[in-house]
Structures are given as C-alpha cells and as structure tokens.
Amino acid sequence: MSLLKHISPFTYFNNLSLKTKLLLMMLFLSFSSIGLLFFFYARAESFLITEIKRHTDELSAAIQISVEQMTRTDEEITDEKLKEYVETLKKKGIRDISILNNEKEIIASSNPGLIGKTLDIKGDKVKTSGNVQEYLKNIEGYRNYDILLPVVVGDEQLGYIHITMKLDDFANLLRTNHLKRLISTSFVFVIGIAVSIFLSMKYTQPIHKLVKAVQKVASGDLTEIMEVKGRDEIGELNKSFNEMVKSLKNMREMEERLRKAEHLSKIGQLASGIAHEIRNPLNFVNLSIDHLRVKYITDDPKDKEEFNRIISNIKEEIQRLNSMVDNFLNYGKPIKLKIQMLSLTDIMKEVIALADEKLTEQRIKIQMNSNSDIQKIPADSQQIKTCFMNLIINSIQAMPNGGKIEIDIFVSSSRASITVKDTGIGIEAENIPKIFEPYFTTKESGIGLGLALTKRIVEEHGGSINITSENGKGTIAAIELPVVRGVG
C-alpha cells in the first residue's frame, strides 16, 4: 500500500500498455462527449419548456382577462381596459385580444382599430376541438395563430374571445434551440478531433523518432540512443532498440578486434620468420667483429681509442638488433616464469648500469628512491629486468637533449610500487590508449613491442601497469606487483 502511494497517477498511466491507454482514452472521450451533449441538450430542453410554459401562461392569462371583461356587470367593457391588461402583462407572442358578441362583431379589443368590425378569419388551416376553433394563416410574411373561444355562462353563450398570436416567436425559439444544439454538438466534435490529434501526435511522434533512429543505425551510426519513458509498448520498443544498438556495437567491436588480431597474427608470423632468418647472420657478424677487434687493433693510442669506439658502436647496434629479434620471438610465446625471491632495487641498479653509457652520452641525470633494499618479492628476475629495461630505454629515447629520470621503488606488506618518471617529450593524448598495442610505435627505429611485452610480463606476475603523460612535459610509468604470490 505504501508503494502505491508513492506512484503518481501519471506514472501509473505511463506504465499501462498502449492498448489499455487507447481504450481508456476512447472511453473517456466517449463519456465526455455524451456528458457534454446531455448537459447542453438538457439546458436547451429546459429553456424550451420554460418558454412554452411562459407562452401557455400568457395564453391562459389572456383568456382569463377576456372572460373577466365579458362577464363583469359593474363596469362597462372598454378596449382601454383590455389594452391596459395586455400592456400590463407584456406577454410576448400575443398580438391582440378581442371580445366579440354572438354575431362575431368586435365590441372591445386591445387594438382599437378593430372595434366595430365583424371577424372574418380566412385561415390556411383550421382545427376544431369542441367549441374552440383554431386557425393558422400567413399575414404580411408572418405566421399567425388565431383562437376563437366561445364564452358560455350557464346555458347562455355571451359571445366569443378572439386571441391572435405570432407563431414566429415559437419558430425562432425552436431555431434558437436547434442552433444551440448544433453549436454544442460541434463543440464536442471539435474537442474530440483535438483530443484525437493530440493522441495521434503523442503516439506517432515516438514512432517517427524511432524510424529515424533505425535509419541512422542502418547507415552505420551506432550512437543513437532512444529515451525510455514508461513501460508500455513504445517504451519496450525503445528499450529493445537500445539493446539492439548495444549488441551491434559489441559485434562491431568484436569484429574490429578479430580483424586486428588476424592482422597482428599475420604480422607476427611474418616477423617471427624474419627474426629467425636475421638471428644467425647477426651472431656471425658479432663474432666477426670480435675477431676484427683482436686482429686489427692498432698500437697508436689515439687510433686505438677511435677503433674501440667504432667497434663498440657496431656491437651495440648488433645487440639492439638482437634484442628486437628476441622481442619478436618471445612475444608470441607463452611466458614461463621462474619465480624466486629478489630485490627490485638490485634489479633496477643492474639496468641502470647497463644503460650508464647512454645516460652519460645524453647528459641524463638519474635518481632512485627506494625502501626495498632488504625486502624481497617473488618474481622472475630476467622478465622483471626486461620490463625495467624497456621503461628506462623509453625514457632515454624521450630525452635526446638531456633531462632527468626519477625512479621510486616502495614495497609494503601487500604491494610493490615501481614508478619511473622522466622529463622527456611526452606522449600525445591521442596515442596514450594505443601504447600497449603490439607494433604501435611513434619512433623511427622502434618496432612497437617493448611496452606490449612489458604489460604482458607484469600481468603474468599478477600486477598492473599504468602510463600517464603530458605532451612536452614528460611521462610517468607506474607498475604495481603483488608481494605475496597469488595476490594480484
């Protein structure tokens, strides 16, 4: 009961089915029409009955006045008296009242011009009821109704009473009544049409919107969402449309992922084949460089230094190419972790030592803050070193003209946090969502597998990696690893 109190009638009406809504609206419209017509017709009939009663009263009063005049003995019958009565009553519809003797000679009348004349009624239609005679005739464009009523006292007839009335008053009354009924009927009809138009617009407008939305979806636009109001058929239809659009979006995303996966698979297969073909020549070149270093080294200190520098650069490039090959080969293989307790600080120091020459060459300062010199976590040493190396290399490549790398390593009882922050060129905002995708890179010499492999290794350890960057100001890479194995 308390729940029903909180539901407004409008909400309850919206939740009804469309069929029930239309039925209730049609019933309401029908009852309203019948009620309005009944009200207007009742008023018109009441007015008509009142007018007829008034005219009947006028006729009765006229007859009574005439009989009183004819049967009076204390005063002489005068037309002034009769006229005075007619003027006093002011009865609408009665034109003249005349008193006639038995020879139908007018001896008194409300119209003095008729006194002395003999009544000669030439009616178009005569109706006789007992001793009363009724005549209907047209005079000067008006319909006149004449009543000739004999006055009998005892067994003696004293004369006649002649009453002339204008039936046009009643005709006008009937026309007025019919006009009112026509107006009331038209009024109810207009209301019905207005309500019908309102209903048609109310229930066709959402359908038109839905049709337009379907056309947009058919053209490939899956951003259209319909507003769901109520639980009727229109609301359910809009809800089903939204679910359909959502399903289509999911299907499109799935198709895109499948297409992309297929594309990457083909690239991976091609890259793996090329990597295998490149690895053997690289090993031969590397061995040949070592042989040249031993055999052709010079005794001149200056030339010797230059010779060693060139040989070191060649071997460095060979090592870089070999690392690329390893990334190609390792990315498509399942990662088998060799878990052991290790210090993240020690691993990071090894990586910094390997990159020291490049850091010095590019005038990059590096600072490390750590609380994990003693505390160790379960992890794969080589895989974690690969992750750290990829992050440091990315920071070095982002600062060709020097800068600073700040490394923070903090270990708690449940999580280990590693943050690498640089002051490099940063990453453009539109590229950040793509940085972990395989083969995506903005570098001329990169292959786009470093961060993808790093993310994979971190997730295999049960951790997570997040990278934020501001173009032109630097990048922050944050890794979190579980301290207890199995917590991630």
C-alpha positions in Angstrom: 0.0 0.0 0.0 2.8 2.4 0.9 4.5 1.7 -2.5 1.3 2.6 -4.4 1.1 5.9 -2.6 4.5 6.9 -4.0 3.4 6.1 -7.6 1.8 9.1 -9.2 -1.3 8.6 -11.4 0.7 9.9 -14.4 3.5 7.3 -13.8 0.9 4.6 -13.4 -0.8 5.6 -16.6 2.5 5.6 -18.5 3.2 2.1 -17.3 0.0 0.8 -18.8 0.0 -1.0 -22.2 -0.7 1.0 -25.3 -3.9 -1.0 -25.9 -5.2 -0.2 -22.4 -4.2 3.5 -22.8 -6.1 3.9 -26.0 -9.2 2.0 -24.6 -9.2 4.3 -21.5 -8.8 7.4 -23.6 -11.6 6.4 -26.0 -13.9 5.6 -23.1 -13.1 8.9 -21.5 -13.7 10.7 -24.8 -17.0 8.9 -25.3 -18.3 9.5 -21.8 -17.1 13.2 -22.0 -18.9 13.6 -25.3 -22.1 12.0 -24.0 -21.9 14.1 -20.8 -21.4 17.4 -22.6 -24.2 16.6 -25.1 -26.5 15.6 -22.3 -25.7 18.8 -20.4 -26.2 21.1 -23.4 -29.4 19.3 -24.6 -30.8 19.3 -21.1 -30.3 23.1 -20.8 -31.8 23.6 -24.3 -34.9 21.5 -23.4 -35.2 23.2 -20.1 -35.1 26.6 -21.8 -37.7 25.4 -24.4 -40.0 24.0 -21.8 -39.8 27.3 -19.9 -40.6 29.3 -22.9 -43.5 27.1 -23.9 -44.8 27.3 -20.3 -44.4 31.0 -20.4 -46.4 31.2 -23.6 -49.0 28.9 -22.2 -49.3 31.0 -19.1 -49.7 34.1 -21.4 -52.5 32.4 -23.3 -54.2 31.4 -20.1 -53.9 34.9 -18.7 -55.2 36.4 -21.9 -58.3 34.1 -21.8 -58.9 34.8 -18.1 -58.7 38.6 -18.7 -61.1 38.4 -21.6 -63.6 36.2 -19.7 -63.4 38.6 -16.7 -64.1 41.5 -19.0 -67.0 39.9 -20.7 -68.7 38.7 -17.5 -68.3 41.9 -15.5 -71.5 43.8 -14.7 -70.2 46.7 -12.6 -68.2 48.2 -15.3 -68.6 48.8 -19.0 -66.4 46.8 -21.3 -63.8 49.1 -22.7 -61.0 48.4 -25.1 -58.8 50.7 -23.0 -59.2 48.3 -20.1 -58.4 45.3 -22.2 -55.4 47.1 -23.8 -54.3 48.1 -20.3 -54.3 44.5 -19.3 -52.4 43.4 -22.3 -49.8 46.2 -21.9 -49.5 45.4 -18.2 -48.8 41.7 -18.8 -46.4 42.4 -21.6 -46.7 38.9 -22.8 -44.5 38.0 -25.7 -46.3 36.4 -28.6 -49.8 37.7 -28.1 -50.6 40.4 -30.6 -54.3 41.2 -30.0 -57.1 40.2 -27.7 -60.7 40.9 -28.9 -64.1 40.4 -27.4 -66.9 39.5 -29.8 -70.7 39.3 -29.5 -72.6 36.3 -30.8 -72.7 37.9 -34.2 -68.9 38.0 -34.1 -68.8 41.7 -34.1 -65.8 43.1 -32.2 -67.0 45.1 -29.2 -63.7 45.5 -27.4 -60.1 44.9 -28.4 -56.5 45.7 -27.4 -56.3 47.1 -31.0 -58.8 50.0 -31.2 -58.8 49.8 -35.0 -60.7 46.5 -34.9 -63.7 47.7 -32.8 -67.0 47.6 -34.8 -65.7 45.2 -37.4 -67.0 41.7 -37.9 -64.4 39.0 -37.5 -63.8 37.1 -40.7 -61.0 34.6 -40.3 -59.7 33.1 -43.5 -57.2 30.6 -42.2 -55.0 28.4 -44.3 -55.6 25.6 -41.9 -58.5 25.1 -39.5 -58.6 22.9 -36.5 -61.7 22.5 -34.4 -61.7 21.0 -30.9 -65.1 21.1 -29.2 -66.4 24.6 -29.4 -62.9 26.1 -29.7 -61.7 26.9 -33.3 -58.1 27.3 -34.2 -56.8 29.0 -37.4 -53.3 29.2 -38.9 -52.7 31.9 -41.6 -49.9 34.0 -43.1 -50.2 37.8 -42.9 -47.5 40.1 -44.2 -44.9 37.3 -44.1 -45.7 36.3 -40.5 -47.5 33.2 -39.4 -50.5 34.0 -37.2 -52.3 31.7 -34.9 -56.0 32.6 -34.2 -58.1 31.1 -31.4 -61.8 31.7 -31.3 -63.1 30.7 -27.9 -66.9 30.8 -27.1 -67.8 32.2 -23.6 -70.7 30.3 -22.1 -72.2 31.1 -18.7 -74.8 28.5 -17.7 -76.7 27.7 -20.8 -76.3 31.1 -22.3 -73.5 32.0 -24.8 -72.4 35.5 -24.1 -70.1 35.8 -27.1 -66.5 35.0 -28.2 -63.0 35.7 -27.2 -60.5 36.1 -30.2 -56.8 35.8 -29.5 -54.2 36.4 -32.2 -50.7 35.1 -31.6 -47.4 35.1 -33.7 -46.1 31.6 -34.2 -42.9 33.1 -35.5 -41.9 33.6 -31.9 -42.1 29.8 -31.3 -40.3 29.2 -34.7 -37.5 31.5 -33.6 -37.4 29.7 -30.3 -37.1 26.3 -32.0 -34.5 27.6 -34.4 -32.5 29.1 -31.5 -32.8 25.7 -29.7 -31.6 23.8 -32.8 -28.8 26.3 -33.2 -27.7 25.8 -29.6 -27.8 22.0 -30.1 -25.8 22.3 -33.3 -23.2 24.5 -31.6 -22.9 22.2 -28.6 -22.6 19.2 -30.9 -19.9 21.0 -33.0 -18.1 22.0 -29.8 -18.0 18.4 -28.6 -16.9 17.3 -32.1 -14.1 19.8 -32.1 -12.9 18.7 -28.7 -13.0 15.1 -29.9 -10.9 16.0 -33.0 -8.5 17.9 -30.9 -8.1 15.0 -28.5 -7.7 12.6 -31.4 -5.0 14.8 -33.0 -3.2 15.0 -29.6 -3.3 11.3 -29.2 -2.1 10.7 -32.7 0.8 13.1 -32.2 1.6 11.7 -28.8 1.9 8.1 -30.1 3.2 8.7 -33.6 5.9 11.1 -32.7 8.0 8.5 -30.8 7.5 6.1 -33.7 8.8 8.7 -36.1 11.8 9.2 -33.9 12.4 5.5 -33.7 12.1 5.3 -37.5 14.8 8.0 -37.9 17.0 6.3 -35.4 16.7 3.0 -37.2 17.6 4.7 -40.5 20.8 6.1 -38.8 21.7 2.7 -37.5 21.1 1.2 -40.9 23.6 3.8 -42.3 26.2 2.7 -39.8 25.7 5.3 -37.0 25.5 3.3 -33.7 25.5 6.4 -31.4 21.7 6.8 -31.4 20.0 6.1 -28.1 16.3 6.3 -27.5 14.8 7.7 -24.3 12.7 5.1 -22.5 9.6 6.5 -20.9 7.1 4.2 -19.2 6.6 0.5 -19.6 4.1 0.5 -22.5 4.7 -0.9 -25.9 6.5 2.3 -27.1 8.8 2.1 -24.0 9.5 -1.6 -24.5 10.2 -0.9 -28.2 12.7 1.9 -27.4 14.3 -0.4 -24.8 14.7 -3.2 -27.3 16.1 -0.7 -29.8 18.8 0.4 -27.3 19.6 -3.2 -26.6 19.9 -3.9 -30.3 22.2 -0.9 -30.8 24.3 -2.0 -27.8 24.6 -5.6 -29.3 25.5 -4.1 -32.7 28.2 -2.0 -31.0 29.6 -5.1 -29.3 29.6 -7.1 -32.5 31.3 -4.2 -34.3 34.0 -4.0 -31.6 34.4 -7.8 -31.7 34.7 -7.8 -35.4 37.3 -5.0 -35.2 39.2 -6.9 -32.5 39.1 -10.1 -34.6 40.2 -8.2 -37.7 43.0 -6.6 -35.7 44.0 -9.9 -34.1 44.1 -11.5 -37.5 46.2 -8.7 -38.9 48.6 -8.9 -35.9 48.8 -12.6 -36.2 49.9 -12.3 -39.8 52.4 -9.7 -38.9 53.7 -11.8 -36.0 54.1 -14.8 -38.2 56.0 -12.8 -40.8 58.1 -11.1 -38.1 58.9 -14.4 -36.4 60.1 -15.9 -39.7 62.2 -12.8 -40.5 63.6 -12.8 -36.9 64.8 -16.4 -37.3 66.4 -15.6 -40.6 68.2 -12.5 -39.1 69.4 -14.1 -35.9 72.0 -16.4 -37.5 73.7 -13.6 -39.6 73.7 -11.3 -36.5 75.6 -13.9 -34.5 78.1 -14.3 -37.3 78.6 -10.6 -37.6 79.0 -10.3 -33.8 81.7 -13.0 -33.8 83.4 -11.4 -36.8 83.5 -8.0 -35.1 85.3 -9.7 -32.1 87.8 -11.3 -34.5 88.5 -7.9 -36.1 89.0 -6.2 -32.8 91.7 -8.7 -31.8 93.4 -9.0 -35.2 93.4 -5.4 -36.4 93.8 -3.4 -33.2 96.4 -0.7 -33.6 99.2 0.4 -31.2 98.6 4.1 -31.6 96.6 5.2 -28.5 94.6 7.7 -30.5 93.7 5.3 -33.3 93.1 2.6 -30.8 90.6 4.6 -28.9 88.8 5.5 -32.1 88.9 1.9 -33.3 87.4 0.6 -30.0 84.7 3.3 -30.1 83.7 2.3 -33.6 83.7 -1.4 -32.7 81.7 -0.8 -29.6 79.1 1.2 -31.6 78.8 -1.7 -34.1 78.4 -4.3 -31.3 75.8 -2.0 -29.6 73.8 -1.8 -32.7 74.1 -5.6 -33.2 72.9 -6.1 -29.6 70.0 -3.8 -30.3 69.0 -5.7 -33.4 69.4 -8.9 -31.4 67.1 -7.5 -28.7 64.5 -6.7 -31.3 64.7 -10.3 -32.6 64.3 -11.6 -29.1 61.2 -9.4 -28.6 59.7 -10.8 -31.8 60.3 -14.4 -30.9 59.3 -14.0 -27.2 56.1 -12.0 -27.7 54.2 -14.8 -29.4 55.4 -17.5 -27.0 53.8 -18.3 -23.6 55.8 -16.7 -20.8 57.2 -19.3 -18.3 58.0 -17.5 -15.1 61.0 -18.7 -13.0 59.9 -17.3 -9.6 62.4 -16.5 -7.0 62.7 -14.0 -4.2 64.6 -11.0 -5.5 65.2 -7.3 -4.7 63.6 -4.8 -7.1 66.3 -2.3 -6.1 69.1 -4.6 -7.2 67.4 -5.4 -10.5 66.9 -1.7 -11.2 70.6 -1.0 -10.3 71.7 -3.6 -12.9 69.5 -2.0 -15.5 70.9 1.5 -14.8 74.4 0.1 -15.0 73.7 -1.3 -18.4 72.3 2.0 -19.6 75.0 4.1 -17.9 77.0 4.8 -21.1 73.8 6.1 -22.9 72.8 8.1 -19.9 76.2 9.8 -19.8 76.2 10.4 -23.5 72.8 12.1 -23.5 73.5 14.0 -20.3 70.6 12.4 -18.4 70.6 12.5 -14.6 69.0 9.6 -12.8 67.8 9.5 -9.2 66.4 6.5 -7.4 64.5 6.4 -4.1 63.8 3.0 -2.6 62.8 1.3 0.7 63.2 -2.2 -0.7 66.9 -2.8 -0.3 66.2 -5.6 2.1 62.7 -6.7 1.5 62.3 -9.1 -1.4 59.3 -10.1 -3.6 58.6 -13.3 -5.6 59.3 -12.6 -9.3 61.2 -13.7 -12.4 64.5 -11.9 -12.4 65.0 -11.8 -16.2 61.4 -10.9 -17.0 61.4 -8.0 -14.5 64.7 -6.8 -15.8 63.3 -6.8 -19.3 60.4 -4.6 -18.0 62.7 -2.2 -16.2 65.0 -2.0 -19.2 62.1 -1.2 -21.6 60.9 1.7 -19.3 64.5 3.1 -19.0 65.1 2.9 -22.7 61.8 4.6 -23.5 62.8 7.5 -21.1 66.3 7.8 -22.6 64.8 7.9 -26.1 62.4 10.6 -25.0 65.2 12.9 -23.8 67.7 13.2 -26.7 68.9 16.6 -25.4 69.3 15.6 -21.8 66.9 15.5 -18.8 66.2 13.7 -15.6 64.8 10.2 -14.7 63.4 9.8 -11.2 62.8 6.2 -10.0 60.7 5.4 -6.9 60.5 1.8 -5.5 58.4 1.2 -2.4 57.3 -2.1 -1.0 54.5 -2.6 1.5 53.2 -5.7 3.1 50.9 -6.4 0.2 52.1 -4.5 -2.9 55.3 -3.3 -4.5 55.2 0.0 -6.4 57.7 1.0 -9.1 57.5 4.4 -10.7 59.7 5.7 -13.5 59.3 9.5 -14.2 61.1 11.4 -16.9 61.2 14.9 -18.2 61.1 13.9 -21.9 59.0 15.0 -24.8 56.0 13.1 -23.5 53.2 11.3 -25.4 50.4 12.9 -27.4 47.0 12.3 -25.8 45.5 10.5 -28.8 48.4 8.0 -28.7 48.1 7.0 -25.0 45.3 4.4 -25.5 47.4 2.7 -28.1 50.8 2.5 -26.4 50.3 -1.1 -25.2 49.2 -2.3 -28.6 51.7 -4.6 -30.4 53.6 -3.0 -33.2 52.4 0.5 -32.3 55.3 3.0 -32.2 55.9 6.6 -32.9 59.7 6.1 -33.1 61.5 5.7 -36.4 63.7 2.9 -35.1 61.1 1.2 -32.9 59.1 -1.9 -33.6 56.3 -1.3 -31.0 56.8 -4.4 -28.9 58.6 -3.0 -25.8 55.6 -1.8 -23.8 53.3 -4.5 -25.1 55.8 -7.1 -23.8 56.2 -5.2 -20.5 52.5 -5.1 -19.9 52.2 -8.9 -20.6 55.1 -9.7 -18.2 53.6 -7.5 -15.4 50.2 -9.1 -15.8 51.7 -12.6 -15.7 53.1 -11.6 -12.3 49.6 -10.6 -11.2 50.3 -6.9 -11.3 49.3 -3.9 -13.3 51.0 -1.1 -15.3 49.7 2.4 -16.0 51.3 5.2 -18.0 50.3 8.9 -17.9 52.0 11.5 -20.0 51.7 15.2 -20.9 53.0 16.2 -24.3 56.2 18.2 -23.9 56.5 17.7 -20.1 57.3 14.1 -19.6 55.9 10.6 -18.8 55.2 8.6 -15.7 55.1 4.8 -15.8 53.7 3.1 -12.7 54.0 -0.7 -12.0 52.3 -2.5 -9.1 53.3 -6.1 -8.2 52.0 -8.4 -5.5 54.3 -9.1 -2.6 52.7 -12.4 -1.9 52.5 -14.8 -4.8 48.9 -15.3 -6.0 47.7 -11.9 -4.9 47.0 -9.7 -7.9 
